Amino acid sequence: MSESDLLCQMFEAWRDDINSVPFPQFTTLVIPPQPSRAQVDACRSRDARKENVMNPTRWHRGHL
């Protein structure tokens, strides 16, 4: 048996194993609403301001 025959048999066994498991069926696909870029930017800037207020002793790279 050549190496290519062995690889073909292994591939076929792998495909049979994959095909033996039923593919999940979804009745409805629910994708949560995604925030807009403006919402993400506003949240990041709000978090940055909150970090400075909540932890005024934290050292940043520019303060060394």
Residue, then its C-alpha position, 0 to 999 in steps of 0.5 A: m500500500s502506498e502512502s497516497d493510498l493510505l492518505c486517501q483512506m484516511f481522508e475518506a474515513w474523516r469525511d465519513d466521520i464528518n458526514s455521520v453527524p447531522f448538520p444543525q438546522f436553525t429555524t430562525l437566525v437571531i443576530p443581535p443589533q450591532p452598535s454603530r461606530a459613533q456609539v462605540d467611539a462615544c462609549r470609549s471616550r466616556d470610559a476614558r474619562k471615567e478612568n481618569v476620574m475614578n483612578p486619578t493616581r494611575w500613571h500613564r506612559g506620558h507621566l514618566 
